[in-house]
Amino acid sequence: MNRNDDIEFGLLSLVNLLPLLGFFVFDWEFIVLGLLYWLDAALLLVVYSGYALFAQPENRVEEREYTLLPGTVANDYWSENPRTVAGFLPPVYTRNLRVIIPTVLFVGGFVMVAIGSSWLAGDRTIGGRGGAGDLFEFLSAFSAFTSPVVLGIAFAIFATHVLTLYRRYVRHGRHEELSAYMTLELPVRFVLVYASAFPLLLFYALLVAVLTDPVLPVWAFDLLWAGSFLAVKLSFERARLRAEVLPDPGGYAAWFTPSDPSETVELSGRIALRYVATLLALLVAFVLVAFSSSR
Protein backbone atom coordinates (compact mmCIF):
# COMPACT_ATOMS: atom_id res chain seq x y z
CA MET A 1 0.00 0.00 0.00
CA ASN A 2 1.40 3.39 -1.04
CA ARG A 3 1.24 6.80 0.62
CA ASN A 4 -2.23 7.57 -0.75
CA ASP A 5 -3.47 4.26 0.65
CA ASP A 6 -2.05 5.20 4.05
CA ILE A 7 -3.88 8.55 3.87
CA GLU A 8 -7.15 6.77 3.09
CA PHE A 9 -6.58 4.37 5.97
CA GLY A 10 -5.91 7.38 8.19
CA LEU A 11 -9.26 8.91 7.18
CA LEU A 12 -11.04 5.63 7.88
CA SER A 13 -9.28 5.40 11.24
CA LEU A 14 -10.45 8.92 12.11
CA VAL A 15 -14.12 8.35 11.26
CA ASN A 16 -14.03 5.05 13.16
CA LEU A 17 -12.64 6.87 16.19
CA LEU A 18 -15.28 9.63 16.15
CA PRO A 19 -18.20 7.50 17.45
CA LEU A 20 -16.09 6.35 20.41
CA LEU A 21 -15.15 9.94 21.19
CA GLY A 22 -18.83 10.87 21.14
CA PHE A 23 -19.61 7.95 23.44
CA PHE A 24 -17.02 9.01 26.03
CA VAL A 25 -17.25 12.81 25.67
CA PHE A 26 -21.02 13.26 25.23
CA ASP A 27 -22.05 10.23 27.30
CA TRP A 28 -24.13 8.67 24.52
CA GLU A 29 -26.16 5.54 25.11
CA PHE A 30 -24.56 2.35 23.83
CA ILE A 31 -27.23 1.91 21.17
CA VAL A 32 -26.21 5.24 19.57
CA LEU A 33 -22.59 4.10 19.43
CA GLY A 34 -23.59 0.75 17.96
CA LEU A 35 -25.93 2.43 15.49
CA LEU A 36 -23.11 4.52 14.03
CA TYR A 37 -20.92 1.45 13.50
CA TRP A 38 -23.91 -0.37 12.04
CA LEU A 39 -24.49 2.60 9.73
CA ASP A 40 -20.84 2.47 8.68
CA ALA A 41 -21.33 -1.03 7.24
CA ALA A 42 -24.71 -0.13 5.72
CA LEU A 43 -23.31 2.95 3.98
CA LEU A 44 -20.40 0.91 2.69
CA LEU A 45 -22.87 -1.39 0.95
CA VAL A 46 -24.83 1.60 -0.40
CA VAL A 47 -21.73 3.31 -1.82
CA TYR A 48 -20.48 0.08 -3.40
CA SER A 49 -23.93 -0.40 -4.92
CA GLY A 50 -23.70 3.04 -6.50
CA TYR A 51 -20.28 2.34 -7.99
CA ALA A 52 -21.44 -1.11 -9.13
CA LEU A 53 -23.63 0.69 -11.68
CA PHE A 54 -20.43 1.56 -13.58
CA ALA A 55 -19.26 -2.07 -13.87
CA GLN A 56 -18.62 -2.94 -17.52
CA PRO A 57 -18.13 -6.74 -17.46
CA GLU A 58 -21.27 -8.84 -17.65
CA ASN A 59 -22.62 -10.50 -14.53
CA ARG A 60 -21.94 -14.17 -15.18
CA VAL A 61 -23.94 -15.31 -12.19
CA GLU A 62 -25.34 -18.36 -13.97
CA GLU A 63 -21.81 -19.74 -14.48
CA ARG A 64 -20.97 -19.82 -10.78
CA GLU A 65 -21.03 -23.10 -8.88
CA TYR A 66 -22.07 -21.22 -5.75
CA THR A 67 -23.28 -17.68 -5.13
CA LEU A 68 -22.73 -15.47 -2.10
CA LEU A 69 -25.23 -12.81 -3.16
CA PRO A 70 -29.00 -13.42 -3.27
CA GLY A 71 -29.18 -13.67 -7.06
CA THR A 72 -30.70 -11.61 -9.88
CA VAL A 73 -34.10 -10.12 -10.76
CA ALA A 74 -35.77 -9.26 -14.09
CA ASN A 75 -32.84 -10.42 -16.19
CA ASP A 76 -34.46 -9.53 -19.52
CA TYR A 77 -35.81 -6.15 -18.45
CA TRP A 78 -32.68 -4.02 -18.08
CA SER A 79 -30.96 -2.33 -21.00
CA GLU A 80 -27.46 -3.33 -22.10
CA ASN A 81 -26.70 0.16 -23.43
CA PRO A 82 -24.48 2.43 -21.31
CA ARG A 83 -25.78 5.81 -20.25
CA THR A 84 -23.70 8.88 -19.45
CA VAL A 85 -24.75 10.72 -16.30
CA ALA A 86 -21.79 13.07 -15.74
CA GLY A 87 -18.60 13.89 -17.57
CA PHE A 88 -16.30 12.92 -14.69
CA LEU A 89 -18.01 9.55 -14.16
CA PRO A 90 -17.95 6.39 -16.29
CA PRO A 91 -21.16 5.43 -18.10
CA VAL A 92 -23.88 3.69 -16.11
CA TYR A 93 -25.14 0.20 -17.04
CA THR A 94 -28.72 -0.31 -15.86
CA ARG A 95 -28.33 -4.08 -16.42
CA ASN A 96 -26.31 -4.14 -13.20
CA LEU A 97 -29.48 -3.33 -11.26
CA ARG A 98 -30.50 -6.97 -11.62
CA VAL A 99 -27.73 -7.79 -9.14
CA ILE A 100 -27.77 -4.57 -7.10
CA ILE A 101 -31.50 -4.54 -6.24
CA PRO A 102 -31.78 -8.02 -4.62
CA THR A 103 -28.44 -7.54 -2.83
CA VAL A 104 -29.43 -4.22 -1.28
CA LEU A 105 -32.93 -5.41 -0.39
CA PHE A 106 -31.85 -8.70 1.15
CA VAL A 107 -28.45 -7.93 2.68
CA GLY A 108 -29.09 -4.28 3.50
CA GLY A 109 -32.81 -4.38 4.17
CA PHE A 110 -33.20 -7.74 5.86
CA VAL A 111 -29.88 -9.15 7.09
CA MET A 112 -28.47 -5.90 8.47
CA VAL A 113 -31.76 -4.81 10.03
CA ALA A 114 -32.08 -8.23 11.67
CA ILE A 115 -28.52 -7.99 12.96
CA GLY A 116 -29.04 -4.43 14.16
CA SER A 117 -32.26 -5.16 16.04
CA SER A 118 -30.75 -8.33 17.49
CA TRP A 119 -27.44 -7.00 18.75
CA LEU A 120 -28.32 -3.38 19.44
CA ALA A 121 -31.91 -3.59 20.65
CA GLY A 122 -32.00 -7.06 22.17
CA ASP A 123 -32.50 -8.04 25.78
CA ARG A 124 -29.84 -6.40 27.94
CA THR A 125 -29.30 -9.62 29.91
CA ILE A 126 -26.54 -11.93 28.77
CA GLY A 127 -28.89 -14.77 28.02
CA GLY A 128 -31.29 -12.65 25.96
CA ARG A 129 -28.79 -10.74 23.80
CA GLY A 130 -28.50 -12.11 20.32
CA GLY A 131 -32.18 -13.06 20.14
CA ALA A 132 -34.77 -11.58 17.84
CA GLY A 133 -34.41 -8.14 19.38
CA ASP A 134 -36.86 -5.28 19.36
CA LEU A 135 -37.24 -3.95 15.82
CA PHE A 136 -39.24 -0.90 16.89
CA GLU A 137 -36.65 0.04 19.52
CA PHE A 138 -33.94 -0.30 16.90
CA LEU A 139 -35.80 1.91 14.42
CA SER A 140 -36.63 4.47 17.10
CA ALA A 141 -32.90 4.75 17.86
CA PHE A 142 -32.51 6.58 14.54
CA SER A 143 -33.99 9.62 16.26
CA ALA A 144 -30.44 10.13 17.57
CA PHE A 145 -29.61 11.60 14.15
CA THR A 146 -31.57 14.70 15.08
CA SER A 147 -28.42 15.60 17.03
CA PRO A 148 -26.07 17.68 14.83
CA VAL A 149 -23.04 15.83 16.23
CA VAL A 150 -24.41 12.36 15.48
CA LEU A 151 -25.60 13.47 12.04
CA GLY A 152 -22.23 15.08 11.33
CA ILE A 153 -20.36 11.88 12.18
CA ALA A 154 -22.73 9.88 9.97
CA PHE A 155 -22.12 12.29 7.09
CA ALA A 156 -18.35 12.07 7.66
CA ILE A 157 -18.55 8.27 7.42
CA PHE A 158 -20.56 8.48 4.19
CA ALA A 159 -18.25 11.09 2.63
CA THR A 160 -15.16 9.04 3.51
CA HIS A 161 -16.58 5.95 1.79
CA VAL A 162 -17.55 7.96 -1.29
CA LEU A 163 -14.13 9.61 -1.64
CA THR A 164 -11.97 6.57 -0.92
CA LEU A 165 -13.99 4.23 -3.14
CA TYR A 166 -14.08 6.77 -5.96
CA ARG A 167 -10.29 6.74 -6.17
CA ARG A 168 -10.00 3.01 -5.66
CA TYR A 169 -12.83 2.00 -7.95
CA VAL A 170 -13.11 4.69 -10.64
CA ARG A 171 -9.60 6.15 -10.74
CA HIS A 172 -7.99 2.69 -10.76
CA GLY A 173 -10.36 1.49 -13.48
CA ARG A 174 -11.76 -1.33 -11.38
CA HIS A 175 -15.15 -0.82 -13.06
CA GLU A 176 -13.52 -2.13 -16.25
CA GLU A 177 -12.31 -5.33 -14.53
CA LEU A 178 -15.01 -6.28 -12.01
CA SER A 179 -18.62 -7.10 -12.73
CA ALA A 180 -21.35 -5.69 -10.52
CA TYR A 181 -21.57 -9.05 -8.78
CA MET A 182 -17.85 -9.06 -7.96
CA THR A 183 -18.03 -5.41 -6.88
CA LEU A 184 -20.82 -6.11 -4.40
CA GLU A 185 -19.23 -9.32 -3.16
CA LEU A 186 -16.54 -7.35 -1.33
CA PRO A 187 -18.83 -5.29 0.95
CA VAL A 188 -21.08 -8.31 1.55
CA ARG A 189 -18.07 -10.34 2.65
CA PHE A 190 -17.09 -7.44 4.91
CA VAL A 191 -20.58 -7.29 6.44
CA LEU A 192 -20.56 -11.04 7.11
CA VAL A 193 -17.13 -10.99 8.79
CA TYR A 194 -18.01 -7.80 10.69
CA ALA A 195 -21.30 -9.26 11.95
CA SER A 196 -19.61 -12.52 12.94
CA ALA A 197 -16.94 -10.69 14.92
CA PHE A 198 -19.41 -8.58 16.92
CA PRO A 199 -20.56 -11.46 19.20
CA LEU A 200 -16.93 -12.42 19.75
CA LEU A 201 -16.11 -8.88 20.87
CA LEU A 202 -19.08 -9.00 23.23
CA PHE A 203 -17.83 -12.28 24.69
CA TYR A 204 -14.37 -10.78 25.03
CA ALA A 205 -15.74 -7.77 26.90
CA LEU A 206 -17.69 -10.01 29.26
CA LEU A 207 -14.63 -12.18 29.89
CA VAL A 208 -12.46 -9.16 30.64
CA ALA A 209 -15.15 -7.79 32.94
CA VAL A 210 -15.25 -11.04 34.91
CA LEU A 211 -11.47 -11.39 35.19
CA THR A 212 -10.59 -7.75 35.89
CA ASP A 213 -13.57 -6.60 37.95
CA PRO A 214 -11.59 -6.63 41.24
CA VAL A 215 -8.59 -4.89 39.64
CA LEU A 216 -9.59 -2.38 36.96
CA PRO A 217 -11.72 0.71 37.60
CA VAL A 218 -14.72 1.30 35.35
CA TRP A 219 -12.98 3.91 33.18
CA ALA A 220 -10.02 1.56 32.54
CA PHE A 221 -12.36 -1.26 31.54
CA ASP A 222 -14.22 1.08 29.16
CA LEU A 223 -10.96 2.12 27.54
CA LEU A 224 -9.92 -1.53 27.24
CA TRP A 225 -13.03 -2.72 25.41
CA ALA A 226 -13.18 0.42 23.27
CA GLY A 227 -9.53 0.11 22.25
CA SER A 228 -9.94 -3.59 21.52
CA PHE A 229 -13.01 -2.99 19.36
CA LEU A 230 -11.28 -0.20 17.46
CA ALA A 231 -8.21 -2.36 16.85
CA VAL A 232 -10.32 -5.22 15.43
CA LYS A 233 -12.46 -2.86 13.32
CA LEU A 234 -9.40 -1.15 11.85
CA SER A 235 -7.76 -4.49 11.11
CA PHE A 236 -10.85 -5.38 9.08
CA GLU A 237 -10.68 -2.02 7.29
CA ARG A 238 -6.99 -2.56 6.51
CA ALA A 239 -7.71 -6.01 5.12
CA ARG A 240 -10.57 -4.60 3.01
CA LEU A 241 -8.33 -1.91 1.55
CA ARG A 242 -5.69 -4.51 0.67
CA ALA A 243 -8.35 -6.67 -0.99
CA GLU A 244 -9.37 -3.72 -3.15
CA VAL A 245 -5.93 -2.89 -4.57
CA LEU A 246 -3.88 -6.09 -4.52
CA PRO A 247 -4.42 -8.58 -7.37
CA ASP A 248 -3.95 -11.62 -5.11
CA PRO A 249 -3.99 -10.60 -1.43
CA GLY A 250 -2.99 -13.14 1.16
CA GLY A 251 -3.81 -13.69 4.80
CA TYR A 252 -7.08 -12.45 6.19
CA ALA A 253 -7.40 -9.93 3.33
CA ALA A 254 -8.31 -12.92 1.13
CA TRP A 255 -11.60 -13.14 3.06
CA PHE A 256 -12.72 -9.89 1.40
CA THR A 257 -11.51 -10.68 -2.13
CA PRO A 258 -14.30 -11.19 -4.71
CA SER A 259 -14.21 -14.51 -6.54
CA ASP A 260 -14.02 -14.78 -10.31
CA PRO A 261 -16.77 -17.03 -11.72
CA SER A 262 -14.26 -19.07 -13.73
CA GLU A 263 -11.75 -19.73 -10.96
CA THR A 264 -11.50 -22.96 -8.99
CA VAL A 265 -11.53 -22.71 -5.22
CA GLU A 266 -8.24 -23.99 -3.86
CA LEU A 267 -7.21 -24.11 -0.21
CA SER A 268 -3.55 -24.56 0.66
CA GLY A 269 -2.41 -26.28 3.84
CA ARG A 270 -1.14 -23.03 5.37
CA ILE A 271 -4.38 -21.17 4.70
CA ALA A 272 -6.44 -24.10 5.99
CA LEU A 273 -4.33 -24.18 9.17
CA ARG A 274 -4.85 -20.44 9.66
CA TYR A 275 -8.60 -20.77 9.29
CA VAL A 276 -8.72 -23.72 11.69
CA ALA A 277 -6.63 -21.79 14.23
CA THR A 278 -9.01 -18.84 13.95
CA LEU A 279 -12.06 -21.03 14.49
CA LEU A 280 -10.42 -22.70 17.49
CA ALA A 281 -9.60 -19.29 18.98
CA LEU A 282 -13.23 -18.25 18.58
CA LEU A 283 -14.37 -21.49 20.21
CA VAL A 284 -11.98 -21.09 23.15
CA ALA A 285 -13.13 -17.50 23.69
CA PHE A 286 -16.77 -18.62 23.68
CA VAL A 287 -16.11 -21.43 26.17
CA LEU A 288 -14.18 -19.12 28.51
CA VAL A 289 -16.95 -16.53 28.51
CA ALA A 290 -19.67 -19.12 28.99
CA PHE A 291 -17.75 -20.68 31.89
CA SER A 292 -16.98 -17.34 33.53
CA SER A 293 -20.49 -15.97 33.21
CA SER A 294 -22.02 -19.15 34.65
CA ARG A 295 -20.03 -18.94 37.89
Backbone torsions as a table, in degrees:
resi	resn	phi	psi	omega
1	MET	NA	132.0	-175.7
2	ASN	-89.0	-171.1	-175.6
3	ARG	-63.3	-41.2	178.9
4	ASN	-62.4	-37.0	177.0
5	ASP	-64.5	-38.1	177.9
6	ASP	-65.7	-36.7	177.2
7	ILE	-64.8	-42.7	178.9
8	GLU	-64.1	-40.5	177.8
9	PHE	-65.6	-34.6	176.3
10	GLY	-63.7	-40.5	177.2
11	LEU	-64.5	-42.6	178.1
12	LEU	-64.1	-37.8	177.9
13	SER	-63.4	-39.9	-179.1
14	LEU	-65.3	-47.8	-177.7
15	VAL	-70.6	-23.7	174.6
16	ASN	-77.4	-23.9	178.2
17	LEU	-80.7	-29.8	-175.1
18	LEU	-57.6	-44.6	178.6
19	PRO	-60.4	-37.4	178.8
20	LEU	-66.8	-38.5	176.5
21	LEU	-62.8	-41.6	177.1
22	GLY	-63.0	-37.3	179.9
23	PHE	-64.2	-42.6	-176.7
24	PHE	-83.7	-36.7	-175.7
25	VAL	-81.4	-43.7	-175.4
26	PHE	-100.4	3.4	176.0
27	ASP	56.7	47.3	177.1
28	TRP	-66.8	157.7	169.7
29	GLU	-71.2	155.4	-177.2
30	PHE	-60.6	-34.8	-177.3
31	ILE	-64.9	-30.5	177.0
32	VAL	-68.8	-42.8	176.8
33	LEU	-61.0	-49.1	179.6
34	GLY	-63.0	-34.6	-179.3
35	LEU	-65.1	-37.7	178.9
36	LEU	-66.6	-40.3	177.8
37	TYR	-72.4	-31.3	172.2
38	TRP	-64.8	-43.9	-179.8
39	LEU	-63.5	-33.2	178.2
40	ASP	-57.9	-46.4	179.1
41	ALA	-69.7	-38.7	179.5
42	ALA	-64.9	-43.3	178.7
43	LEU	-67.0	-32.5	176.2
44	LEU	-60.9	-43.2	177.8
45	LEU	-65.4	-39.7	180.0
46	VAL	-64.5	-45.0	-178.5
47	VAL	-66.9	-42.7	176.0
48	TYR	-60.4	-38.4	179.6
49	SER	-63.5	-38.1	177.0
50	GLY	-64.6	-44.7	179.6
51	TYR	-71.3	-24.9	178.3
52	ALA	-65.2	-19.2	176.2
53	LEU	-64.7	-22.9	-178.2
54	PHE	-86.7	-6.8	-174.7
55	ALA	-61.2	127.1	-178.2
56	GLN	-88.6	-39.7	179.6
57	PRO	-63.3	150.8	179.6
58	GLU	-72.0	154.4	179.0
59	ASN	-87.5	97.8	-176.5
60	ARG	-88.4	57.7	-176.8
61	VAL	-66.7	-37.1	-176.4
62	GLU	-65.3	-20.4	-177.7
63	GLU	-87.0	-7.0	-177.1
64	ARG	-81.6	140.2	176.3
65	GLU	-72.9	-32.3	175.7
66	TYR	-141.1	154.3	-179.7
67	THR	-127.3	136.6	176.8
68	LEU	-87.5	-34.2	-178.9
69	LEU	-85.2	162.5	-174.9
70	PRO	-59.6	-32.7	-178.2
71	GLY	137.4	-149.3	-177.4
72	THR	-131.3	161.0	176.8
73	VAL	-134.5	145.8	173.5
74	ALA	48.2	58.5	-174.3
75	ASN	-61.4	-31.6	-176.2
76	ASP	-94.8	2.4	-175.2
77	TYR	-88.2	-38.4	-170.9
78	TRP	-78.4	147.7	-179.1
79	SER	-78.8	145.7	176.6
80	GLU	-89.5	-7.8	-176.1
81	ASN	-82.6	133.3	177.7
82	PRO	-72.2	152.2	179.5
83	ARG	-130.3	133.0	179.3
84	THR	-88.1	127.8	-179.7
85	VAL	-110.7	-27.4	179.4
86	ALA	-158.8	149.0	-176.2
87	GLY	-65.2	-30.1	-177.3
88	PHE	-90.7	1.7	179.4
89	LEU	-115.8	150.6	174.9
90	PRO	-66.1	164.6	177.4
91	PRO	-66.0	151.5	-179.6
92	VAL	-95.2	139.0	176.0
93	TYR	-112.8	108.4	-177.9
94	THR	-67.1	-18.4	178.8
95	ARG	-61.6	-24.1	-179.1
96	ASN	-70.0	-15.1	178.4
97	LEU	-64.9	-22.2	179.5
98	ARG	-66.4	-21.8	175.2
99	VAL	-98.1	-37.9	-174.9
100	ILE	-66.9	-45.9	-174.1
101	ILE	-60.3	-53.5	-179.6
102	PRO	-65.6	-30.6	179.4
103	THR	-67.3	-46.0	-179.3
104	VAL	-67.2	-41.9	-178.3
105	LEU	-66.9	-43.3	-175.5
106	PHE	-81.4	-54.3	-177.3
107	VAL	-72.0	-47.6	-177.6
108	GLY	-78.3	-40.5	-174.4
109	GLY	-87.7	-27.1	-177.9
110	PHE	-110.7	-56.3	-175.4
111	VAL	-62.7	-49.0	-175.3
112	MET	-72.0	-33.2	176.1
113	VAL	-68.5	-39.4	177.3
114	ALA	-63.6	-42.2	178.3
115	ILE	-65.5	-43.9	-178.9
116	GLY	-62.5	-46.1	-179.7
117	SER	-68.8	-29.8	-178.7
118	SER	-74.4	-48.1	-172.6
119	TRP	-92.6	-19.4	-178.9
120	LEU	-106.1	-24.3	-178.5
121	ALA	-127.1	28.1	177.1
122	GLY	-85.2	-175.9	177.7
123	ASP	-62.4	135.3	-177.3
124	ARG	-73.6	-12.5	176.8
125	THR	-76.5	156.4	-177.7
126	ILE	-61.2	-42.2	-176.5
127	GLY	-69.4	-29.3	-176.2
128	GLY	-88.1	-22.0	-176.6
129	ARG	-67.2	139.9	-177.9
130	GLY	95.3	1.5	176.7
131	GLY	-83.2	-154.8	-176.4
132	ALA	-65.8	-31.6	-179.7
133	GLY	78.3	174.1	-179.4
134	ASP	-108.2	103.9	-176.7
135	LEU	-61.9	-41.7	-177.4
136	PHE	-67.5	-36.7	176.4
137	GLU	-65.9	-39.1	178.4
138	PHE	-63.6	-45.6	-179.5
139	LEU	-67.6	-36.2	178.9
140	SER	-67.5	-21.9	179.7
141	ALA	-66.2	-18.9	179.2
142	PHE	-67.9	-11.1	174.8
143	SER	-64.2	-15.4	177.4
144	ALA	-62.3	-21.9	-178.5
145	PHE	-76.2	-1.2	170.0
146	THR	-72.9	-15.7	174.7
147	SER	-76.5	128.6	179.7
148	PRO	-59.1	-33.2	-179.3
149	VAL	-68.9	-47.5	179.7
150	VAL	-63.6	-44.1	178.9
151	LEU	-64.1	-38.6	178.5
152	GLY	-64.1	-40.8	177.8
153	ILE	-65.8	-40.8	177.6
154	ALA	-61.1	-42.3	178.9
155	PHE	-66.4	-37.2	178.2
156	ALA	-63.7	-39.5	177.0
157	ILE	-62.7	-46.9	-179.4
158	PHE	-62.4	-46.5	-178.3
159	ALA	-63.5	-37.6	178.8
160	THR	-63.9	-42.9	177.6
161	HIS	-63.7	-42.3	-179.0
162	VAL	-63.1	-46.3	-175.9
163	LEU	-70.1	-45.7	-177.5
164	THR	-68.2	-40.7	-179.4
165	LEU	-73.3	-27.5	176.7
166	TYR	-62.0	-45.4	179.9
167	ARG	-69.5	-41.1	-175.9
168	ARG	-74.7	-33.9	-175.0
169	TYR	-95.4	-48.9	-176.2
170	VAL	-84.3	-51.9	-177.4
171	ARG	-61.3	-36.6	-179.8
172	HIS	-84.2	-1.9	178.6
173	GLY	70.5	26.0	-179.4
174	ARG	-67.3	-24.2	178.7
175	HIS	-67.2	-16.7	177.1
176	GLU	-88.1	-12.4	-175.7
177	GLU	-110.0	-35.8	-174.4
178	LEU	-104.5	137.1	172.9
179	SER	-74.9	170.6	178.2
180	ALA	-62.5	-36.4	177.7
181	TYR	-60.9	-49.4	-178.9
182	MET	-66.1	-33.2	178.0
183	THR	-64.8	-42.6	-177.9
184	LEU	-78.9	-19.7	-179.0
185	GLU	-64.3	-33.0	-178.1
186	LEU	-65.9	-51.4	178.2
187	PRO	-66.0	-32.2	178.3
188	VAL	-66.5	-41.8	175.3
189	ARG	-60.7	-40.8	179.3
190	PHE	-62.8	-44.0	179.7
191	VAL	-61.3	-42.2	-178.5
192	LEU	-65.3	-44.5	179.0
193	VAL	-66.9	-42.3	-179.9
194	TYR	-60.3	-47.0	-179.2
195	ALA	-67.5	-34.3	178.9
196	SER	-70.7	-30.0	-178.1
197	ALA	-79.4	-23.8	-176.9
198	PHE	-60.4	-46.7	176.6
199	PRO	-61.1	-36.9	178.3
200	LEU	-61.8	-41.7	178.4
201	LEU	-65.0	-35.4	176.6
202	LEU	-65.2	-43.9	177.6
203	PHE	-61.9	-40.1	179.0
204	TYR	-62.7	-42.6	179.9
205	ALA	-64.1	-40.4	178.4
206	LEU	-65.3	-40.8	179.4
207	LEU	-63.7	-44.9	178.7
208	VAL	-62.7	-39.4	179.7
209	ALA	-62.2	-40.3	-179.5
210	VAL	-68.7	-41.8	-174.4
211	LEU	-78.8	-29.5	-173.3
212	THR	-109.8	4.2	-177.2
213	ASP	-55.9	-40.6	179.3
214	PRO	-76.2	-11.9	-171.0
215	VAL	-108.3	-52.9	-173.0
216	LEU	-87.2	139.1	170.4
217	PRO	-72.1	168.3	-175.7
218	VAL	-60.6	-42.6	-176.5
219	TRP	-66.0	-34.2	178.7
220	ALA	-69.8	-38.2	177.1
221	PHE	-64.7	-41.5	178.7
222	ASP	-61.1	-43.2	178.0
223	LEU	-64.8	-34.3	-178.9
224	LEU	-67.0	-49.4	-178.7
225	TRP	-70.5	-34.4	179.2
226	ALA	-67.3	-43.4	178.3
227	GLY	-65.3	-37.9	179.4
228	SER	-66.6	-43.3	178.4
229	PHE	-62.2	-44.3	-178.7
230	LEU	-63.8	-38.8	179.4
231	ALA	-64.1	-43.2	179.0
232	VAL	-67.1	-43.8	-179.6
233	LYS	-61.0	-43.5	-179.3
234	LEU	-70.7	-30.0	175.4
235	SER	-66.5	-36.2	174.3
236	PHE	-65.2	-43.0	179.7
237	GLU	-62.8	-41.6	178.9
238	ARG	-62.3	-42.8	178.6
239	ALA	-65.0	-38.3	178.3
240	ARG	-64.4	-42.4	178.6
241	LEU	-63.1	-40.0	178.0
242	ARG	-65.4	-37.9	179.3
243	ALA	-66.5	-24.9	-178.6
244	GLU	-79.5	-29.8	-172.5
245	VAL	-109.7	-25.7	-177.6
246	LEU	-87.9	137.3	-178.8
247	PRO	-67.1	-33.9	-178.9
248	ASP	-143.2	72.9	-177.0
249	PRO	-67.9	147.6	178.2
250	GLY	-109.2	-177.5	178.2
251	GLY	66.1	-149.2	-177.9
252	TYR	-71.6	-17.5	176.2
253	ALA	-63.8	-23.7	178.8
254	ALA	-65.8	-21.6	177.4
255	TRP	-62.1	-30.1	-174.9
256	PHE	-98.8	3.7	-176.1
257	THR	-83.2	125.5	178.1
258	PRO	-66.4	147.8	-176.9
259	SER	-97.3	136.3	175.5
260	ASP	-76.4	139.8	-176.8
261	PRO	-64.2	-21.7	-176.4
262	SER	-94.6	-7.5	-175.4
263	GLU	-83.9	154.3	177.7
264	THR	-97.9	134.4	-179.0
265	VAL	-75.2	119.1	179.0
266	GLU	-123.6	141.1	-177.5
267	LEU	-129.5	109.6	179.8
268	SER	-74.1	164.5	-179.9
269	GLY	-62.1	-39.7	-179.3
270	ARG	-65.7	-45.0	179.9
271	ILE	-65.1	-41.8	178.7
272	ALA	-61.3	-41.5	178.9
273	LEU	-63.5	-39.0	179.3
274	ARG	-65.0	-41.3	178.8
275	TYR	-66.2	-41.9	179.4
276	VAL	-63.7	-41.4	178.7
277	ALA	-62.6	-39.3	178.4
278	THR	-64.6	-44.6	179.3
279	LEU	-63.9	-39.4	178.1
280	LEU	-65.2	-39.1	177.8
281	ALA	-62.8	-41.8	177.1
282	LEU	-62.7	-40.4	-179.4
283	LEU	-66.5	-42.7	179.1
284	VAL	-62.9	-42.8	178.9
285	ALA	-61.3	-42.1	179.6
286	PHE	-63.5	-43.0	-179.5
287	VAL	-64.8	-42.1	-179.6
288	LEU	-63.0	-42.7	179.1
289	VAL	-66.8	-43.7	179.6
290	ALA	-62.0	-40.9	179.5
291	PHE	-67.2	-43.2	-177.2
292	SER	-68.0	-41.1	-177.4
293	SER	-73.8	-17.8	-179.4
294	SER	-87.8	-7.6	-177.9
295	ARG	-77.8	NA	NA
